[in-house]
Amino acid sequence: MNEHVRVALAQYMHDSDPVAVIAEARRAGADIVVFPESFSNGLASFDPTDPDARERWCKDAQTVGGEYVGMFRRAARQHGVHVVATFLEAAEPLPFNSALLIAPDGCTVLHHRKVYVCDFDFPECATAAGAGFAVGHIQTNAGPLAIGLMICMDREYPEAARALSRSVAEIALVPNCCDLATDPAVGDVRIAQMRGRAFENVMGIAVANYPRPRCDGHSFAVDATGKILVMAGEESGLVVATFDLSELRRMREEDAFRWRLDTRSELGSRVMS
């Protein structure tokens, strides 16, 4: 049996045609295609001192059952591929920064709302925080696979990846919107950070980012050792990562001490307290 899962990272601007991108991903043999963060509006900002600007921004919010998400559902069915669709989700009193993992039958497998909202920047502080992290189970050509979602800032917090790994997620998919390799303050530390997250939680991680000029591209994926499987440049395009599930599962079993909650971690908590 095929034991490889292929994840396509859609490094495109938000005004690109997502249906065409999904078709491209399927032609490339992808099982899953992941879009960057808030693809419905490109994580558009607004003047927080202008009430009219905030109102216009909120009008761009989409519903889970609406036409925008419906476009992704139809494309998933048409091309027989799993899709991670991202959008500003309409809600009261504040919208959410959301991602849906959609199955090839068009149904929702996993609905994630960004938990760690950047309260120091717009438009982030105009969105509500999600409640937590969950795992979705999908069927691929390589068999069943447990998937978790994080959105951009979520990956900055070790608790996010740890929660997913302890809930038996094998791969975390990360829609993103920030510089990954050329940040003027931290350089490529976010890439190094994800390599460490993957290693310490024994899980694969795939990050889909915007190209220049929105961000710096460098969408990438790492295996459970933190090894980089694929990395894009700065330009628009699709990159596909291949995860070896048999190897990933072997590592999760052999290095289970890294992610399973047991008496040693509880003892450590008591000693530190």
N, C-alpha and C positions, 0 to 999 in steps of 0.2 A: 504494500500500500504506500502511496505517496505520503511522506511525513513532513512535507514542507508547506508552509503558509506564506503567501506573498502579500505584502502590505504596500499599497501605492500611496505615496505622499504627494498631494496635489498642491504643489508650490505655484499657485496662480493668484493674481489679483482678484478681488471680490467681484469685479465686473465681467469676469470670464464666464463662459457658459458652463455651468456645472454638469449639464447633461452630456455635453461633448467631452468633458474631462472624465466622467464616469465611463463613457464608451471607450476612451483612450486607455483607461486603467484596465478595463476588461480585455482589450486587445493585447495588453502587455502581460496578461495572465494573472492579474491580481485577484485575490480572494476578498480583499477589503481595500477601500479607498478612503483616505482621511483628508478632510479639508481644513484649512487654517481657521483660527478662532474667529467667531462672529462673521462668517462669510456673507451673511445677508446684508451687512452694511459696512464691512471692512473695518469694524471696530471704530466707526466714525465718531469724532469728538464734537463738542459744541461749546458755546460760551456759557458757563454756569451762571453768569450774572444776568443773562437774557432769558426771561421766562418763555418767550416765544420760541427761542432756539431749543430749549428743553422740550417743549410741546411738539415741535416738528420732529425732533429726534425720536421721541416716544412713538410717534405715528409710524415710524419705520419698523416697529416691533412686529413679530410674526407669531402666529399661534401654531401649536403642534398639529392641529387638524386643518391648517390653512393651505392656501395654494402654494406658497413658497416651499414649505416642507413637502407638500404633495408632489412637487416636481422631482425631489430626490427619491421619494417613494416609487414613483412611476419608473424612474431611471434604474433604480435597484432591481425592480421586477423585469424590466426590459432586458437588462444586461446580465442578470443572474449574479449579482455581486453585493456584498455587504458594503454599506456606506455610512460614514460618520459625517452627518450634516450638522452645521453649526449656524447659530442665528441668535439675534436679540429676541428673547421670548416675551411676549406681552403678558403682563401680570400687574396686579394692584397690591400695594401702592407703588411698587417699583418693578421694572422688568428684570428678567434674569439673563445672564450670559450662558447660553445653553448649548448642549450637543446631544444628538440622538444617534444611537447605533441602530441602523435600519437593516433588516434582513432582506434576502433576495425575494421574499414574498411581499415586501413593502411594509411589513409590520415592525413596530418598535421593539427592540430587544432590551435597550437600556436608555434611560433618560437621565442625563447628568446636568446639573446646574452648578456653575462654578462656585466653589466653596470659599476659597481664599481670594476675596475681592480686593483689588488694589485701592485702598481708601485714600491714597495720596495722589490720585491722578484721575482726570476725566477722560472718557466717560465712565470709568470703572465705578467711581463712588456714587454714580447715579443708578447702579444696579443693586439688586438684593443678593444676599449670599445663599447658596444652596445648603441643604441640610446635612450632606455627607456623601460617602462613596459607596458604590455598589458594584457588583460584578454581573455581567451578562454572559450567557452560555450560547454559543453559536455552533452550527455544523458546517465544516469546511470539507474540501476534498481530502484533507489529511485527518478527518475525524473531528470529534468535538473539541472546542477550544473555549477557555474561560478568558473573557476580555474585561478590562477596566478602563475607565475614562478619567483623565485629568485635563483641565483647561488652563494653559499658560501658567499663571501664578500658583496654581495648585501644586505644580511640580517643584516649587521652591521649598515646600514644607515636607520634611521626611515622613510626617504622619500620614500624608496622602498615599504615597507609594506603599508604605508599610501596611496601611489598612487594606489596600487592594490585595497585596501579596498574601496577607493573613486570611483574606477571604477567598484564597486560592486562584486569584487572577494570574494567568501565565504571561500575558502581554498587556501592557498599558499603552493606550493610544492617546496622544496629546496634541490637540489643536492648539496652535501657538500664534502670538503676535508680539514679537520683540526681537531685537538683535541677538543672535545666538553666538556668533563668532567674532564680531567686531564692535561690541559695545564699548563706547569710549571710556567707561569707568571700570569695567570688569573683564574686558576682552572676551575670551571664549570659555569663561568659567562655567557658564550654563551647560555647555556640552560636557565638560568634565563632571559637573554635578550629576547629570543624567547617567553618565557612565558609572559613577559611584552608586547612585540609586539602584541601578540594575544589578550591580554586583552584590550590594548589601541585602537586597530583597530577592535575589535569584529570579529575576523576571526579565523578559524582553520589554523594551520601550521604543516607541516610534513617535517622532515629533514632526508635525507638518506646519511649516511657517510660510509667511508671505515673502515674495521676492522683493528685490529693489524695484521701486524706491520706497515701498511701504515699510519693509524691514530689510534684513540682510540675507534672506534666504537661508541656506545651510540646513534645510530639512534633513533629518538624519534618523537612523535607527541603530540600536545597540542590542547585543545578545545578553544572556544572563551573566556573562563574565565582564560585561562592560565594553567588550570589543565592538568597534564601529563596523556595522555591516554595510552601510551605504551613507553617503552624504552628498547633497546637492551643492551646486555653486550658488551664486547670487541671483541668477537669471530665472525667469519663469520656466516651468517645465514639470514633468512628472518623474519621480524617482521611485524605484520599487525595491523593497527590502525582502529578503528571503530568510524566514526563521525556520530552523531545523527543530521541529517539535520533539522528536525523540531525544535529541541532545539536551534541549531545554528541560524536559521532564526528568531526564537522568540527573541533571545538575540539581533540580529542585528537591529530588529525593536525597541525593548524597549530601547536599549542603542545607538540609532542612533546618539545621540549628540557626541559620541566619534569619529565618522568617517565621518559624512556628513559635507561638507563645507558650513558654514552659516555665518550670520552676526557676531556671537560671535567670531569666529576665526579671521574674518577680523578686528574687533575691537581690539582684542588682538594684532594683528600685528601693528596697528596704535599706540597703547599705548607703545609697546616695542620700536618702532622707535622714 
